[in-house]
Amino acid sequence: MRAYLQRLRQDFIIDHERQRIRDFARGCQTCQHSKTEALHLAGLLQPLEVPSQVWADISMDFIEGLPCVHGKSVILTVVDRFSKHAHFIALSHPYMALTVAKAFFDAIVRLHGFPASIVSDRDPVFTGHVWRDLFKLAGV
């Protein structure tokens, strides 16, 4: 709001300018759609522990929006945090939790075993049924 007031004051003198800007923003559809939510800050970032062995600690993420090649347009990246060795697993879009779990099991667990820790963003696929399907494939 401070930036709006500064711009307005450069060219105009208006009575009750703060209230007018507030009223305008509340009635503006564009302002309401692009309004950021007033959430509490997440806090300070905490560093991850340094890995102690190969393939014990991994990170995972998706790369999307790629051109479709042989029906695949998404890459699941799995990186060992100790050695920085990476696996790139091609997936077709839309991907389901079961297909991600099978691909992870075939490409990572089969070669390296289950990791002790997995770091990922809070992608809905990871917070969904991937873990249930992965452990079901492992017989747990």
N, C-alpha and C positions, 0 to 999 in steps of 0.2 A: 504494500500500500504506500510505503514511503516513496518508492520510485514514481508511482502515479501522481502523488502530490507534487513532487519536484517538477515533473513534466507540465502539470497543470499550472503551477505557479509561474513557469517561465513565460506563458502566453496570456494567462487570464487572472483576474481577481474576482473570486466568487465567495459569497457569504456561505458559511457552514460547509466548506469544501470537503472536510472529512466525512460528514454524514452523507453528502451527495454521492461521493465515490463509493461509499459502503452500500448505499441504496442501489446505485447503478450496477455494481458487481453482483448483488443478490438477485437482480432481475435479468441479468444478461445470461442467456443460455450458454454461450461459448465460455464465459467465465465459470459457470457451474460445472460444465463438462471437464474442463482442464484444471479444476481446483485440486490442489494436493491435500491429502488428509493430514490432519494435525495429530500425528502419533508421537508417542514418546520415543526418544532416540534409543537405539538398541544397546547402547553402551560402548565401552571401549573394546576394540578387537583384541582377542587373545591369541597369541601365537600357538601354532600346533607344536606338539612334541616332536623332537627330531627322531625319525625312524631309526631302528636299530638293526634291521635285517631286510633283505630283499623280499619284496612282495608281501610283507606283513602289513604295510600301510599303503593304501591306494587312494587315488582321487578319480572321480568319474564325472563326466558331463556329456551333453549332447551338442552336436553341431547340426543345426537345421537350416533349411532354406537353400540347400544345394540343388543343382540341376539333377534331374532323375537319370540315372545310368543303370540299365538292367533292372529297373524297378526299385532301385534303392536311392533314397534322397536324404538320409539321415546317417550321421556317424556317431556312434557311441565311443567316446575316448576314455580309456582306462590307463592311468599313469601310475607307475610305482613311485612313491614319494622318495624312496631311498636311492635307487639307481637312475631314476628319470626315464626308464624304459617304458615305452607306450605300446598299447594295442589299439587299433582302430577297427571297430566292428561296424560294418555297413548294415543298415536296417531300412526297411521300407516304411513309408509314412502312409497312414497313421499306424503307429506301433502300439502294441498292447503290452500290458505288464508281463504276460506269459512269454511273449516273444523276446522281450528284453532279458528276462530271467534265463531263458534257454540260451540266448546268445552269450550272456555273461558266464553261464555255467560251462558252455562248450569252449569258449575262448580263454577264460581266465582260470576258473576253478579246476578244470581238467588239467591245465598245464602247471599251475602254481599253488593250488589248494585254496582254501578259504583264507582271506586276509583277516588280520586282527582288527583293523579299523578301515572304514570307508568314509571318505570326505566327499560330499557333493553339495550342490546348491539344493534348495528345497523345491526341486522340480516335482510337479504332481505325480509323475510316473514313479519317482523314488518313494514318495510318501504314500503311494497307493499299495497295490497288491504285489509289487515286484518281490519284496522280501518274503512274503508268504509263498509265492510260487517258486522262488529260488530254494528255499528250505524244503519245500515239497519235493523238488527235483533231487535234492540231496538225501531225501529219505528221513529228514528230521521231523 
